[in-house]
């Protein structure tokens, strides 16, 4: 185990340089010589050569034909993991006050896909994004919620009436506005359930709120109290982030219990 950490530390040491990271990134799309790299990075050839030698020593780059350098498979893999580091460093303050311990490790290991997301701040802005994900849906909406803020069902129900499919996971102790059930009945929500246009399940706890349509996704992480913090959302349209959200939703859906009764 100690040797494994020692080897890993050596790898990280070689990446602890802005210039070496920039070289790796530049080589990820081309094979090129020292002179061209030095011009692109505005550095001396001696600096570039020294850093290429260090990257070559750990197997991240190799020298190919015509004295051109190229990135190796190991270098590509290591570079691909930098999105996680960038995401964490960019959102350092957020993660100091939020909890991800309840998220399965297979998803925390892929958190780098959130690097392209927008960090939406403030309850009003978060609810606007929430409503947008509902109202912009053309094919489907999937969500996992611990509470149901008033006013969000109206655009969603209109979408379902026009053919959008809806899969919905709620917390057993769902927080909802007074008279919500009565209002849902008026809007035809329970009729849509009886027609099979809304599929519902429940789960004991909801560590995150997930909101997904066919092109947009949003996730709300938990505060230290392990309840989703509506003052922050990570929102994005990147396909990798969307796939991550779908995978997470399907994991929660599979473990949740169907709601048998039509009315809550």
C-alpha positions in Angstrom: 0.0 0.0 0.0 2.8 2.4 0.9 4.5 1.7 -2.4 1.3 2.4 -4.3 1.0 5.8 -2.7 4.6 6.5 -3.4 4.1 5.8 -7.1 1.0 7.8 -7.2 2.7 10.7 -5.5 5.4 10.7 -8.1 2.8 10.9 -10.8 1.1 13.9 -9.1 4.5 15.5 -8.6 5.1 15.6 -12.4 1.6 17.2 -12.8 2.3 19.9 -10.2 3.3 22.3 -12.9 1.1 24.6 -14.9 3.5 24.4 -17.9 3.5 20.6 -17.9 -0.2 20.4 -17.8 -0.4 22.9 -20.6 2.0 20.8 -22.6 -0.1 17.7 -22.0 -3.2 19.5 -23.1 -1.5 20.9 -26.2 -0.2 17.4 -27.2 -3.7 15.9 -26.7 -4.7 17.0 -30.2 -1.4 17.0 -32.1 2.1 15.6 -32.4 4.5 18.5 -32.4 8.2 19.5 -31.9 9.8 21.5 -29.1 10.1 24.7 -31.1 6.4 24.8 -31.9 5.4 24.1 -28.3 7.7 26.8 -27.0 6.1 29.3 -29.4 2.6 28.3 -28.5 3.3 28.5 -24.7 5.6 31.5 -25.0 8.4 29.7 -23.2 12.0 29.0 -24.0 12.9 25.7 -25.8 15.1 24.8 -22.9 12.1 25.0 -20.5 9.9 23.0 -22.8 12.6 20.3 -23.3 13.1 20.0 -19.6 9.4 19.5 -18.9 9.0 17.1 -21.8 11.8 15.0 -20.4 10.0 14.9 -17.0 6.7 13.9 -18.7 8.5 11.3 -20.8 10.1 9.8 -17.7 6.7 9.0 -16.1 5.3 7.8 -19.4 2.9 10.7 -20.2 4.5 11.6 -23.5 6.8 10.0 -25.9 9.1 11.1 -28.7 7.8 10.0 -32.1 9.0 10.5 -35.7 10.8 13.6 -36.9 11.6 14.7 -33.2 7.9 15.3 -32.6 6.4 14.6 -29.2 3.0 12.9 -28.7 0.8 12.2 -25.7 0.7 8.5 -24.6 -2.4 6.5 -23.5 -1.4 7.1 -19.8 -1.1 10.8 -20.5 -4.5 10.9 -22.1 -6.1 9.1 -19.2 -4.4 11.3 -16.6 -5.4 14.5 -18.5 -9.0 13.2 -18.7 -9.1 13.1 -14.9 -8.1 16.8 -14.5 -11.7 17.8 -15.0 -12.4 16.4 -11.5 -9.6 18.4 -10.0 -10.7 21.6 -11.8 -14.3 21.1 -10.7 -13.3 20.6 -7.0 -10.9 23.6 -7.0 -13.4 25.8 -8.7 -16.0 25.0 -6.2 -13.8 24.6 -3.1 -15.9 26.9 -0.9 -19.1 25.1 -1.9 -17.8 21.7 -0.9 -16.6 23.0 2.5 -20.3 23.5 3.4 -22.0 20.7 1.6 -22.1 16.9 2.1 -21.6 14.2 -0.6 -21.2 11.3 1.8 -24.5 9.8 0.9 -23.8 9.7 -2.8 -22.6 6.2 -4.1 -18.8 6.2 -4.8 -19.4 5.2 -8.4 -20.9 8.6 -8.9 -18.4 10.7 -6.8 -15.6 9.1 -8.9 -17.3 10.6 -12.0 -17.8 14.1 -10.6 -15.5 15.5 -13.2 -18.4 15.6 -15.6 -19.8 18.5 -13.6 -16.8 20.7 -14.5 -18.7 22.2 -17.4 -21.8 23.0 -15.2 -23.0 26.4 -14.2 -23.2 26.9 -10.4 -26.6 28.5 -9.9 -26.8 30.4 -6.6 -29.8 31.7 -4.7 -33.2 30.1 -4.2 -35.0 32.2 -6.7 -32.4 31.5 -9.5 -32.5 27.8 -8.6 -36.3 27.6 -8.8 -36.2 29.4 -12.1 -33.8 26.7 -13.5 -36.0 24.0 -12.0 -39.1 25.4 -13.8 -37.1 25.8 -17.0 -36.1 22.1 -17.0 -39.8 21.3 -16.7 -41.1 23.8 -19.2 -38.4 23.1 -21.9 -39.0 19.3 -21.9 -40.0 17.9 -25.3 -39.7 14.1 -24.6 -39.4 13.3 -20.9 -38.9 14.6 -17.4 -37.2 12.5 -14.7 -36.9 13.9 -11.2 -36.0 13.0 -7.6 -37.3 15.5 -5.0 -37.5 15.9 -1.3 -39.8 18.9 -1.5 -42.2 20.4 -4.0 -42.1 24.2 -4.2 -45.4 25.8 -5.2 -46.0 26.8 -8.8 -43.7 24.3 -10.5 -46.4 21.7 -11.3 -48.4 23.9 -13.7 -45.8 23.9 -16.6 -45.0 20.3 -15.9 -48.6 19.0 -16.1 -49.1 21.0 -19.4 -46.1 19.2 -20.8 -47.4 15.8 -19.7 -50.8 16.5 -21.3 -49.0 17.1 -24.6 -47.1 13.8 -24.5 -44.0 14.3 -22.3 -43.4 11.2 -20.2 -42.8 11.7 -16.5 -41.0 9.5 -14.0 -41.0 10.9 -10.4 -39.3 9.8 -7.2 -40.4 11.5 -4.0 -39.2 11.4 -0.4 -41.5 9.6 2.0 -41.5 12.8 4.1 -42.0 15.1 1.1 -42.2 18.8 2.0 -45.1 20.4 0.2 -47.4 23.4 0.4 -50.7 23.3 2.1 -53.6 22.3 -0.2 -51.1 20.9 -2.8 -53.0 17.7 -3.2 -56.3 19.6 -3.8 -54.6 21.8 -6.4 -53.1 18.8 -8.2 -56.5 17.2 -8.4 -57.9 20.4 -10.1 -55.0 20.3 -12.6 -55.7 16.7 -13.5 -52.5 15.3 -12.0 -54.1 12.2 -10.6 -56.0 11.6 -13.8 -52.7 11.5 -15.6 -51.4 8.9 -13.1 -54.5 6.7 -13.7 -53.8 6.9 -17.4 -50.2 5.8 -16.9 -48.7 9.1 -18.1 -47.0 9.6 -14.7 -45.0 6.9 -13.0 -44.2 7.5 -9.3 -42.0 5.9 -6.7 -41.0 6.8 -3.2 -37.8 6.5 -1.2 -37.0 6.9 2.5 -34.4 9.6 2.0 -33.4 11.9 -0.8 -29.8 13.0 -0.5 -29.9 15.1 -3.7 -32.6 16.6 -5.9 -32.3 15.6 -9.6 -34.1 17.3 -12.4 -33.7 16.0 -15.9 -35.2 16.4 -19.4 -33.8 15.2 -22.6 -31.3 18.0 -23.0 -30.9 19.7 -19.6 -30.0 18.5 -16.1 -29.7 19.9 -12.7 -28.5 18.6 -9.3 -29.0 20.0 -5.9 -26.6 18.6 -3.3 -27.1 18.3 0.5 -26.1 20.6 3.2 -24.3 19.1 6.3 -27.8 18.3 7.7 -28.2 15.9 4.7 -31.1 17.7 3.2 -30.9 19.3 -0.3 -29.8 22.9 -0.2 -32.1 24.8 -2.6 -29.8 27.8 -2.6 -27.4 26.0 -4.9 -27.8 24.0 -8.1 -25.3 22.7 -10.7 -27.0 23.0 -14.1 -25.7 21.9 -17.5 -26.4 20.6 -21.0 -23.2 18.7 -21.5 -23.9 15.1 -22.7 -21.5 13.6 -20.2 -23.2 15.4 -17.3 -26.6 14.4 -18.6 -25.5 10.8 -18.8 -24.2 11.0 -15.2 -27.6 12.3 -14.0 -29.5 9.7 -15.9 -27.4 6.9 -14.4 -27.9 8.3 -10.9 -31.6 8.7 -11.4 -31.9 5.1 -12.7 -30.0 3.8 -9.6 -32.4 5.7 -7.3 -35.4 4.6 -9.3 -34.4 0.9 -9.2 -34.1 1.0 -5.4 -37.4 3.0 -4.8 -40.8 1.6 -4.0 -43.8 2.1 -6.4 -46.6 4.3 -5.1 -49.7 2.1 -5.5 -52.5 4.6 -4.6 -53.6 7.2 -7.1 -54.1 9.9 -4.5 -51.4 10.6 -2.0 
